């Protein structure tokens, strides 16, 4: 990880965004002690929409922390394949055209392999969760696969519980509730609400200081910020990290991304707000700003002056083709025009210079009514869906 790149790219953002500033402070402390992360595990999801004008899949964002729904997303694919197998003849559909989706088993395999690389048989995998976790059944499938297929115990702890029960031994071992922790898997810790007191920040620092495998580490977490996404889209930046034959492939997926130190793009967005999305450095859905709200926010921030604009980036708004669909939520069926967002899961595991895993791990399809701006399932804007392949 290029720590200086992260610190420099986020330097203006930290001045106006307290949450990003606290994350960067932990990252800086790890740089100062030259903290080594010999084993790195990333469980990602890269989200895309199909742009109707260019017929290209354009990237919405890359999630490097708490990439949700590998469990329930896999089950929905199984459900749709089963329903089509049973009723497909009358619908003129073929169940084999719903592609297999092994996201939950492949994520579990990556977690198990990281546990194996840590090489302490008595250690557990610790899943960091929210105090009133709403997505526990998605997380359950990963824990079940880990126990059934690999005999690995998963414990669930909130950040405050880690602070109360945890300690780092002189050799770097992380103990929580008396149990050695091999892997810390974050399904919380990505939003300011996850840190209501100093206890939660203390827990995050404690885990970073330990030798446990973090999924993600603090640097890996920061890589997933909107600002870093925008920085990577600048000319000559990808060249620092990728080979020339890879760069063109990656850039083809980039939508338009701009920092708000560009007065021309701000003026354009104020005049045509329907063509842009204003994004803060937040995860979890429900945070983006659209339309007239986008215009009003930009005008207000410009009047306030200072560096407030540095807390946001501007992104090209993608317009996928809407199709008729039935959406079931809370037991109620809704009919209307809908659009979908495709997430591709990926796992990356490295032990020092050895790449152990680097592969695609299934998909997540989310569908929402076309009139909705946001797309989060847990946030209440979308439903889980499946791909159906129509080409030969």
Residue, then its C-alpha position, 0 to 999 in steps of 0.5 A: x500500500x502506498x501510504x503517502x499517496x493515501x495521506x496526500x490524496x485525502x489531505x484536504x478532505x480530512x480538514x472538513x470531514x471529521x470521520x475521514x480525519x480520524x481514519x487517517x490519524x489511525x493510518x498515520x500512526x501505523x505508518x509512523x511505527x512502520x506497521x507491517x501487514x504481512x497477510x492482507x485480505x480484501x473482500x470487495x464488491x465493485x458496483x456497476x450500472x449499464x449506461x444506456x447511451x454507450x451500452x457500457x458498464x460504468x463503475x459506481x464505486x468500489x466497496x473495500x469494507x463490509x461488502x454486503x449480501x454475499x449470503x442472501x444474494x446467493x440464496x436469491x439466485x438459487x431461489x430464482x433458478x428454482x422457481x424458473x425450473x418449476x414454472x419456467x415452461x409457462x413463462x418461456x424461461x430457462x433456469x440455466x440462464x440464471x448464472x450460478x452465484x457462489x459468493x457466500x462460499x467463495x468469501x468463506x473460502x477466502x476468510x478460511x484461507x486467511x485464517x490458515x495463513x495466520x497458522x494458529x489452529x486455536x484462533x477464531x475469526x471475529x466479525x465486527x457487527x453493529x449493536x442492533x445488526x439488521x443484516x445478521x442473516x446475510x452474515x450468518x451464511x458466512x459463519x455457517x460455511x466457515x464452521x461446516x466446511x472448515x471447522x472454524x469458529x466465528x465470534x461476533x463483537x461490536x466495537x465497544x465490546x472489543x474495547x471492553x474485552x480486548x487486548x494486544x499482547x506484547x507479541x502482537x496477538x489480539x485477544x478478545x474475551x480470552x480468545x486469540x483472533x486470527x482474522x478481523x472481518x469488518x461488517x461495521x465500522x464504515x460509518x460515523x454512527x459506528x463510532x458514537x464514543x471514544x471507546x469505538x475508536x480505541x477498539x479500531x486502533x487496538x485491532x490495527x496495532x495487532x498482528x491479526x489479519x484485518x479485512x480490511x486494514x485501515x489503509x485498505x479501508x481508505x482505498x475505498x473512499x470516494x475521493x480515492x476513486x476520483x483521484x485514480x481517475x485523474x490522468x497518469x495516476x493509474x500508471x503508478x499502480x498498474x501495468x500499461x496493458x491493464x490501464x485501458x481496461x480499467x479506464x473503460x469502466x470509469x464514469x466521469x469523476x471530478x474534484x470540487x476544486x474545478x470551478x468550471x465543473x461546479x458551474x456546469x453542475x449548478x446549471x445542469x444538476x440532473x447530469x451529476x451526483x454529489x457524493x460525500x465520503x460515506x458508505x451504506x446508502x442514502x448519502x448521495x445528493x441529486x437534482x435540485x438538492x445538488x444545486x442548492x448544496x453546491x451554491x451553499x458550499x460556495x457561499x460558505x467558502x473555505x474547504x467545505x467542498x473538499x468533503x465531496x466529489x462529483x460523479x457523472x450520473x449514469x442513466x440505465x434503461x428502465x424495464x417493467x418489473x415486479x418488486x416484492x418488499x415486506x410481503x407486498x408486490x409492486x409493479x413498475x419500471x425498474x433499473x438494476x445495479x450489478x456488483x461483482x464480488x472479488x477476493x484478494x489474499x496475499x502473504x508477504x510477496x505471495x498472492x494466495x487468492x485473486x479472483x472473482x467471487x460471484x455477483x450481487x444484483x440489486x433492482x429498484x424503481x427507476x424513480x428512486x435515486x438511491x440503491x441500497x437494500x439495507x437502507x430500504x431503496x432496492x431489492x435483491x435480484x438475479x441475472x438472467x442471461x439472454x445472449x447465446 
